[in-house]
Amino acid sequence: MTGTNSEASPSGSTAAAISNHVVRTMSEYAGRGPTKARTHINDDVVTVVLQDTLTKGERSLVGDELDELVLTLRRAFQGTMRHALISGVEEILGRKVIALLSDNHVYPDVAVEVFLLAPPDADPQADGARGAAKTPRQAMAGADL
């Protein structure tokens, strides 16, 4: 997780904790995590910008001009990881995540995870993953997103 950064602000340690959580989760699921992550926290939106996300195998596929296949695989990983990503951010912030939007880009090798938070006074029992894809197949198809 070297290279993990967070915005410089009073919430900097919180932003760093979110960056570390996202990098660690991606590493657990993909076998390798991004080398750089920067988290921005603004009211009800948390944005994590990731750099150098692709695995060696994915970079090889991109070299063979199979970019769309790599992006499809990344969508599948995001569908599989979403509950772990959401629960970690909720634990760190003590707030419910009402939506997670994820996307990847091949040139340059960047990704973004955007967490939309419920208002601070929202029902703490609300299901932050409601409406999220339940399976990688749904994530790849864009179902429920």
C-alpha positions as CSV (number, residue, x, y, z in Angstrom):
1,M,0.0,0.0,0.0
2,T,2.9,2.3,-0.4
3,G,2.0,5.4,-2.3
4,T,-1.4,5.5,-0.6
5,N,-2.4,9.1,0.0
6,S,-5.3,11.0,1.4
7,E,-6.3,14.6,1.2
8,A,-4.7,17.0,3.7
9,S,-7.5,18.1,6.0
10,P,-8.8,17.5,9.5
11,S,-10.4,14.3,8.1
12,G,-7.0,13.2,6.7
13,S,-6.6,10.2,8.9
14,T,-10.2,9.1,8.1
15,A,-9.4,9.6,4.4
16,A,-6.2,7.6,4.8
17,A,-8.1,4.8,6.5
18,I,-10.6,4.6,3.6
19,S,-7.8,4.6,1.0
20,N,-6.1,1.8,2.9
21,H,-9.3,-0.2,3.2
22,V,-10.1,0.1,-0.5
23,V,-6.5,-0.8,-1.5
24,R,-6.5,-3.8,0.9
25,T,-9.9,-5.0,-0.3
26,M,-8.9,-4.8,-3.9
27,S,-5.6,-6.7,-3.2
28,E,-7.5,-9.5,-1.4
29,Y,-9.9,-9.9,-4.4
30,A,-7.6,-9.2,-7.4
31,G,-4.3,-10.5,-6.0
32,R,-2.8,-7.1,-6.3
33,G,-4.0,-3.7,-5.2
34,P,-3.5,-0.2,-6.7
35,T,-0.1,1.4,-5.9
36,K,-1.7,4.9,-5.3
37,A,-5.0,5.9,-3.7
38,R,-6.4,9.3,-2.8
39,T,-9.6,9.7,-0.9
40,H,-11.6,12.9,-0.9
41,I,-14.4,13.3,1.6
42,N,-17.0,16.0,0.9
43,D,-20.3,16.1,2.9
44,D,-22.2,13.1,1.7
45,V,-19.7,11.9,-1.0
46,V,-16.5,9.9,-0.6
47,T,-14.4,9.6,-3.7
48,V,-11.4,7.2,-3.9
49,V,-9.2,7.7,-7.0
50,L,-6.9,4.8,-7.6
51,Q,-3.8,4.5,-9.9
52,D,-1.9,1.6,-11.2
53,T,-4.7,-0.9,-10.6
54,L,-4.2,-3.5,-13.3
55,T,-2.6,-6.9,-12.6
56,K,0.2,-8.2,-14.7
57,G,-2.2,-10.5,-16.5
58,E,-4.6,-7.6,-17.2
59,R,-1.8,-5.5,-18.6
60,S,-0.9,-8.4,-20.9
61,L,-4.5,-8.5,-22.1
62,V,-4.5,-4.8,-22.7
63,G,-1.2,-5.2,-24.7
64,D,-3.1,-7.7,-26.9
65,E,-5.8,-5.0,-27.4
66,L,-8.4,-6.8,-25.2
67,D,-9.3,-3.7,-23.2
68,E,-13.0,-4.4,-23.1
69,L,-12.4,-7.9,-21.7
70,V,-10.2,-6.3,-18.9
71,L,-12.9,-3.7,-18.2
72,T,-15.6,-6.5,-18.0
73,L,-13.4,-8.5,-15.6
74,R,-12.9,-5.3,-13.5
75,R,-16.7,-4.8,-13.3
76,A,-17.0,-8.4,-12.1
77,F,-14.4,-7.8,-9.3
78,Q,-16.3,-4.6,-8.3
79,G,-19.5,-6.6,-8.1
80,T,-17.9,-9.2,-5.9
81,M,-16.1,-6.6,-3.7
82,R,-18.9,-4.1,-3.3
83,H,-20.3,-5.4,0.0
84,A,-16.8,-5.5,1.6
85,L,-16.0,-2.0,0.3
86,I,-19.3,-0.6,1.6
87,S,-19.1,-2.3,5.0
88,G,-15.6,-1.0,5.6
89,V,-16.4,2.6,4.7
90,E,-19.5,2.4,6.9
91,E,-17.4,1.2,9.8
92,I,-14.7,3.9,9.3
93,L,-17.2,6.7,9.0
94,G,-20.0,5.5,11.2
95,R,-22.5,6.4,8.4
96,K,-24.5,4.3,6.0
97,V,-23.5,4.1,2.3
98,I,-26.6,4.4,0.1
99,A,-24.8,3.8,-3.2
100,L,-21.4,2.8,-4.6
101,L,-20.4,3.7,-8.1
102,S,-17.3,2.1,-9.6
103,D,-15.5,2.5,-12.8
104,N,-12.1,1.7,-14.4
105,H,-10.1,3.2,-17.2
106,V,-7.2,1.5,-19.1
107,Y,-5.3,4.4,-20.5
108,P,-4.3,5.8,-18.1
109,D,-4.6,2.9,-15.6
110,V,-7.0,4.5,-13.1
111,A,-10.2,3.6,-11.2
112,V,-12.6,5.4,-9.1
113,E,-14.9,4.3,-6.2
114,V,-17.6,6.8,-5.3
115,F,-19.5,6.2,-2.1
116,L,-22.8,8.2,-1.6
117,L,-23.6,8.5,2.1
118,A,-26.9,8.7,3.8
119,P,-27.5,12.0,5.7
120,P,-25.9,11.8,9.2
121,D,-29.4,11.6,10.8
122,A,-30.6,8.7,8.6
123,D,-31.8,5.4,9.9
124,P,-28.7,3.5,11.1
125,Q,-30.4,0.2,10.3
126,A,-30.9,1.0,6.6
127,D,-29.2,-1.4,4.2
128,G,-26.4,0.4,2.5
129,A,-26.0,-2.3,-0.1
130,R,-29.7,-2.2,-1.1
131,G,-29.9,-2.0,-4.9
132,A,-26.4,-3.1,-5.3
133,A,-25.6,-6.0,-7.7
134,K,-25.8,-9.2,-5.8
135,T,-23.6,-11.3,-8.0
136,P,-20.6,-10.6,-10.4
137,R,-22.9,-11.5,-13.3
138,Q,-25.4,-8.8,-12.3
139,A,-22.5,-6.3,-11.9
140,M,-21.2,-7.2,-15.4
141,A,-24.7,-6.8,-16.9
142,G,-25.3,-3.6,-15.0
143,A,-28.4,-5.1,-13.3
144,D,-29.7,-3.3,-10.3
145,L,-27.1,-0.5,-10.6
